[in-house]
Amino acid sequence: MMPVIKRPETLKAFRIAPGDTNSMACVFDPVDEGVGFACIVEIYDVGGKTPPNAHGAAHEMFFILKGEGMATCDGNAAPIRAGDAVLLPPGCVHVIENTGPGKLYALCLMVPNEDFAEMIHAGTPVPMDPADVAVLRGLVPPEGRA
C-alpha cells in the first residue's frame, strides 16, 4: 500500500457558518479518507476566533504553525504562539483566538472525530490564498524564529 500524500495547494477549505472568522483546510478526515480522526489546518483571520465549544469524548490538539493568540479552556486563558502545542480534554469549553497582527495558523487534530469533519464539509467552500499555501509549505518563517 502506498502512503497517502496531500499537498497544501490541494487541500479543501471551508467556513462552517456564515460570518465565521476562521476557515478550516481538511488534511485527513473520515469524509475523504475514512479515518477515525480529523486532522485540519485552522486559519484564523486577524481578530478571528472559534465560538465557545466542547466535545463529549474527543481530545483536541492544536499545534500553532504561525501567529499568536489566546487559548481558553473553562475560563482559563493562556497566550499561544508559533511552536506551541495546546491540548484540550473532552468536556472543556474552549476558544482559540487570534490576537496577533496577522493570520493565525494551527494544525488541529481531533480524536475521535465526533462528526467534526462532517460539519466542516457541510460548510461553505473557500479558496486558500497564495499566502496560506506558502505558510503551509513552510516558505514563510514563523514570527520571531529564524
Backbone bond lengths (Angstrom), bond angles and torsions (degrees), N, CA, C in turn:
res aa  C-N    CA-C-N  psi(-1)  N-CA   C-N-CA  omega(-1)  CA-C   N-CA-C  phi
1 M - - - 1.458 - - 1.518 108.98 -
2 M 1.306 116.06 138.73 1.462 122.36 178.93 1.526 109.99 -87.32
3 P 1.337 117.36 146.57 1.467 118.46 174.85 1.533 110.03 -67.61
4 V 1.314 115.66 152.26 1.472 120.97 176.56 1.521 106.69 -89.30
5 I 1.310 115.99 122.45 1.463 122.34 -179.16 1.524 108.48 -117.97
6 K 1.307 115.94 133.19 1.465 120.76 173.60 1.519 108.04 -124.76
7 R 1.288 116.02 146.44 1.465 123.08 178.16 1.534 108.61 -108.66
8 P 1.338 117.40 147.04 1.469 119.74 -177.35 1.524 114.51 -51.91
9 E 1.319 116.59 -39.03 1.470 119.09 -177.34 1.529 113.20 -71.02
10 T 1.332 117.85 -9.85 1.472 120.14 179.37 1.529 113.04 -101.97
11 L 1.322 118.11 -4.08 1.458 120.32 -177.88 1.526 111.31 -69.05
12 K 1.327 115.57 142.61 1.463 121.42 176.45 1.529 108.00 -93.96
13 A 1.344 116.17 129.17 1.464 120.85 -179.23 1.523 109.95 -115.71
14 F 1.338 114.31 150.61 1.464 121.56 -176.59 1.525 110.15 -142.29
15 R 1.326 115.63 154.95 1.461 122.46 163.78 1.517 105.01 -109.22
16 I 1.331 117.36 129.92 1.466 120.61 -174.82 1.520 111.68 -67.58
17 A 1.320 117.01 -44.87 1.474 119.98 -175.86 1.526 109.73 -135.67
18 P 1.328 116.66 153.09 1.470 119.47 175.80 1.530 109.71 -56.82
19 G 1.310 116.05 138.84 1.458 120.82 179.39 1.515 114.19 86.04
20 D 1.347 118.26 -4.61 1.468 119.83 177.44 1.522 109.93 -60.60
21 T 1.317 115.63 147.52 1.461 121.62 -179.48 1.526 111.45 -108.66
22 N 1.322 116.52 16.32 1.452 121.25 173.07 1.522 108.73 -142.37
23 S 1.319 114.52 148.66 1.457 119.95 174.73 1.521 107.79 -116.69
24 M 1.329 115.68 162.20 1.453 120.75 -175.55 1.514 108.80 -129.94
25 A 1.333 115.73 119.43 1.462 122.34 177.53 1.522 108.08 -97.91
26 C 1.310 116.29 116.83 1.470 121.47 -176.42 1.523 110.32 -76.85
27 V 1.325 115.81 125.03 1.459 121.97 176.81 1.529 108.04 -94.97
28 F 1.327 117.30 -66.34 1.465 122.46 174.44 1.519 107.98 -135.74
29 D 1.327 117.17 137.81 1.459 119.97 -179.05 1.527 110.41 -160.62
30 P 1.338 116.94 170.52 1.460 120.75 -179.42 1.529 113.78 -62.98
31 V 1.325 117.87 -28.77 1.462 120.89 -176.85 1.531 110.69 -68.43
32 D 1.328 117.12 -47.59 1.469 120.30 -175.84 1.526 113.80 -94.18
33 E 1.321 118.54 -33.75 1.467 120.77 -175.74 1.523 114.35 -114.56
34 G 1.325 117.93 -9.52 1.459 120.87 179.24 1.517 114.40 72.73
35 V 1.330 118.18 21.29 1.461 121.83 177.94 1.529 110.04 -85.70
36 G 1.338 117.39 166.52 1.459 121.86 -176.53 1.513 114.40 -93.79
37 F 1.314 117.37 15.00 1.464 121.77 -179.63 1.523 108.55 -137.48
38 A 1.325 115.73 167.47 1.464 121.08 174.74 1.523 108.14 -117.66
39 C 1.322 116.44 126.30 1.464 122.71 175.35 1.522 106.41 -122.18
40 I 1.319 115.92 116.35 1.463 121.06 -176.03 1.524 109.28 -136.79
41 V 1.322 115.92 165.66 1.455 121.59 168.13 1.518 105.94 -111.65
42 E 1.327 115.61 121.24 1.467 120.00 176.05 1.523 107.71 -93.51
43 I 1.320 115.27 131.75 1.459 122.42 -179.97 1.523 106.86 -117.51
44 Y 1.326 116.06 113.08 1.468 122.13 -176.21 1.520 109.50 -99.49
45 D 1.331 116.64 126.81 1.452 121.29 172.60 1.533 109.02 -62.29
46 V 1.328 116.54 164.32 1.459 120.38 173.92 1.529 107.36 -56.91
47 G 1.321 117.57 127.07 1.461 122.48 -177.84 1.517 113.88 78.80
48 G 1.326 117.87 1.78 1.456 121.86 -176.45 1.518 113.41 -76.66
49 K 1.328 115.27 157.05 1.457 120.31 176.87 1.518 109.79 -161.78
50 T 1.326 114.76 162.64 1.455 120.30 174.64 1.527 108.31 -82.06
51 P 1.310 117.07 153.63 1.463 117.80 170.12 1.532 108.31 -70.73
52 P 1.328 118.90 153.79 1.463 119.64 175.89 1.530 109.36 -55.90
53 N 1.336 116.27 131.83 1.459 120.30 -179.38 1.515 110.27 -152.45
54 A 1.328 115.62 163.95 1.463 122.58 178.50 1.514 108.12 -145.28
55 H 1.315 116.69 159.68 1.458 122.45 -179.85 1.519 109.04 -124.64
56 G 1.324 116.10 137.69 1.462 121.15 -175.31 1.510 113.96 -64.99
57 A 1.328 117.93 -47.52 1.463 120.90 -176.00 1.520 113.19 -126.75
58 A 1.329 117.30 -10.70 1.466 120.64 -172.72 1.517 113.08 -85.56
59 H 1.328 113.94 140.77 1.456 121.41 164.23 1.524 105.96 -89.22
60 E 1.328 116.76 141.06 1.459 120.99 177.73 1.516 107.91 -124.67
61 M 1.334 114.99 131.05 1.457 121.25 -178.69 1.523 108.46 -122.06
62 F 1.320 115.80 136.46 1.459 122.51 174.18 1.523 108.31 -119.40
63 F 1.325 116.94 130.93 1.464 121.78 171.08 1.517 105.82 -114.22
64 I 1.323 116.28 118.02 1.461 121.01 -173.47 1.528 109.28 -79.32
65 L 1.329 115.32 117.98 1.460 121.74 -178.00 1.520 112.51 -87.68
66 K 1.328 116.51 -38.47 1.470 121.18 -177.10 1.519 108.23 -159.98
67 G 1.320 115.85 141.38 1.454 121.06 176.83 1.515 112.49 103.41
68 E 1.320 114.08 -170.99 1.469 120.40 179.67 1.518 108.80 -146.53
69 G 1.318 114.34 154.64 1.449 118.02 -177.29 1.510 112.34 -167.85
70 M 1.323 114.47 -156.23 1.454 122.45 -178.84 1.530 107.52 -136.93
71 A 1.331 115.28 132.52 1.465 121.71 174.68 1.520 107.10 -109.56
72 T 1.322 116.28 128.53 1.456 121.46 -179.93 1.527 108.69 -122.92
73 C 1.341 115.84 133.78 1.459 122.51 177.85 1.525 107.27 -135.14
74 D 1.337 116.62 118.50 1.458 122.02 -179.20 1.527 112.50 50.18
75 G 1.340 115.75 41.35 1.462 121.59 176.68 1.512 115.65 85.11
76 N 1.336 117.89 -5.82 1.460 122.01 178.80 1.526 108.99 -97.19
77 A 1.339 116.68 118.52 1.459 121.91 -174.76 1.524 111.11 -107.46
78 A 1.341 115.14 145.91 1.461 121.39 176.78 1.526 108.47 -144.38
79 P 1.340 117.01 140.27 1.465 119.33 177.61 1.527 110.65 -70.54
80 I 1.336 115.41 148.23 1.458 122.08 177.87 1.522 109.45 -133.20
81 R 1.342 115.78 153.03 1.463 120.32 177.35 1.514 108.89 -152.68
82 A 1.332 116.24 174.06 1.455 121.72 -178.11 1.523 110.97 -49.19
83 G 1.327 115.63 132.17 1.459 122.18 -179.48 1.514 114.38 96.70
84 D 1.334 117.44 -14.69 1.469 120.77 179.76 1.528 109.99 -82.39
85 A 1.332 115.05 150.27 1.458 122.22 174.06 1.523 107.77 -119.10
86 V 1.328 116.28 138.85 1.462 122.96 -177.73 1.530 107.32 -123.66
87 L 1.325 117.30 129.12 1.458 121.48 176.39 1.518 108.79 -116.67
88 L 1.331 116.04 127.57 1.457 121.91 -179.53 1.527 108.59 -117.86
89 P 1.339 117.25 122.01 1.464 120.15 -177.30 1.527 112.07 -78.80
90 P 1.334 116.50 162.88 1.466 119.73 176.26 1.526 110.87 -56.21
91 G 1.330 115.63 142.56 1.458 121.19 176.48 1.513 115.27 85.50
92 C 1.312 118.28 -14.06 1.470 122.78 -179.63 1.533 109.20 -74.20
93 V 1.328 117.40 125.61 1.465 120.72 174.06 1.524 106.50 -79.79
94 H 1.328 115.96 119.91 1.463 119.10 -171.50 1.525 113.00 -135.22
95 V 1.339 113.33 160.38 1.461 123.21 177.47 1.526 106.76 -144.65
96 I 1.329 116.09 137.56 1.463 122.12 168.72 1.522 105.65 -112.99
97 E 1.343 116.36 128.87 1.471 121.06 -174.77 1.517 110.23 -129.99
98 N 1.322 116.28 137.81 1.459 122.29 175.32 1.522 108.70 -85.67
99 T 1.324 116.71 116.24 1.471 121.04 178.77 1.528 111.90 -110.55
100 G 1.329 116.91 2.38 1.463 120.70 -176.25 1.515 113.61 -90.01
101 P 1.337 115.90 177.81 1.463 121.09 -177.81 1.527 113.92 -79.82
102 G 1.326 118.35 -15.01 1.463 122.30 179.34 1.514 109.93 -124.73
103 K 1.316 116.65 -171.02 1.458 120.83 178.09 1.527 110.74 -65.96
104 L 1.326 115.25 154.57 1.463 123.54 174.56 1.524 106.84 -110.96
105 Y 1.334 116.71 130.88 1.463 122.68 179.90 1.516 108.25 -119.57
106 A 1.336 116.53 129.46 1.464 120.84 -179.99 1.525 109.81 -138.24
107 L 1.328 115.81 129.66 1.451 120.84 170.31 1.519 106.34 -79.24
108 C 1.316 117.00 127.44 1.465 122.24 -175.63 1.521 109.10 -120.50
109 L 1.327 115.76 134.34 1.455 122.07 175.81 1.517 108.00 -126.68
110 M 1.345 116.66 126.39 1.458 121.14 177.80 1.525 108.53 -121.17
111 V 1.346 115.02 123.79 1.470 121.58 -179.23 1.516 109.15 -133.07
112 P 1.345 120.21 123.25 1.460 125.36 -10.27 1.522 111.11 -72.29
113 N 1.302 115.87 175.39 1.457 122.69 -173.93 1.532 114.36 -63.44
114 E 1.326 119.27 -37.20 1.475 124.02 -178.01 1.524 113.64 49.41
115 D 1.321 117.51 40.55 1.473 123.97 178.61 1.526 113.93 64.28
116 F 1.333 117.62 15.64 1.467 121.93 179.04 1.532 110.27 -63.62
117 A 1.338 117.18 -47.89 1.464 120.44 -179.22 1.520 111.30 -62.55
118 E 1.321 116.93 -39.46 1.455 120.39 179.53 1.527 110.80 -63.25
119 M 1.329 116.91 -39.21 1.464 121.28 177.57 1.536 109.97 -64.67
120 I 1.321 117.00 -41.19 1.470 120.61 179.03 1.526 110.04 -62.70
121 H 1.331 117.38 -50.53 1.464 121.68 -177.68 1.526 112.37 -63.88
122 A 1.328 118.38 -23.49 1.460 121.91 177.45 1.530 111.71 -79.29
123 G 1.335 117.12 -7.25 1.462 121.53 180.00 1.516 112.04 -78.81
124 T 1.331 115.02 -166.90 1.458 122.27 -178.71 1.523 109.93 -90.93
125 P 1.341 118.34 123.23 1.473 119.54 176.17 1.525 110.69 -62.91
126 V 1.331 116.03 139.43 1.464 122.13 176.91 1.520 108.50 -135.65
127 P 1.331 116.75 145.44 1.461 118.56 178.01 1.532 110.66 -77.45
128 M 1.317 115.88 149.24 1.465 119.35 169.43 1.524 106.37 -89.32
129 D 1.323 116.64 135.07 1.451 118.02 -179.80 1.534 109.74 -80.66
130 P 1.321 117.95 166.26 1.465 120.71 -178.32 1.532 113.36 -56.94
131 A 1.327 117.78 -31.65 1.473 120.14 177.85 1.523 110.81 -66.66
132 D 1.343 117.84 -38.19 1.465 120.91 176.98 1.526 110.41 -62.57
133 V 1.321 116.56 -46.73 1.465 120.76 179.49 1.529 110.20 -61.73
134 A 1.330 117.73 -40.67 1.471 120.98 179.40 1.523 111.25 -62.01
135 V 1.332 117.68 -41.13 1.466 120.34 178.14 1.523 109.52 -62.71
136 L 1.328 117.76 -46.25 1.458 120.99 -178.63 1.526 112.23 -67.61
137 R 1.286 117.79 -27.38 1.465 122.55 175.70 1.534 111.48 -77.26
138 G 1.342 116.41 -10.38 1.462 119.76 -178.75 1.509 112.85 80.30
139 L 1.333 116.63 17.50 1.462 120.30 -178.77 1.519 112.46 -83.63
140 V 1.328 116.63 -14.44 1.457 121.51 179.35 1.518 107.40 -114.59
141 P 1.345 118.44 113.40 1.468 119.00 -177.99 1.519 111.45 -67.75
142 P 1.350 117.42 147.93 1.472 120.75 175.25 1.532 110.32 -61.20
143 E 1.332 115.78 153.17 1.462 120.96 178.18 1.522 110.20 -61.29
144 G 1.320 115.89 137.99 1.461 120.80 172.30 1.520 114.72 74.66
145 R 1.326 117.70 4.97 1.474 119.83 -179.81 1.513 107.83 -135.58
146 A 1.306 116.19 124.56 1.476 120.05 179.88 1.502 110.74 -106.34
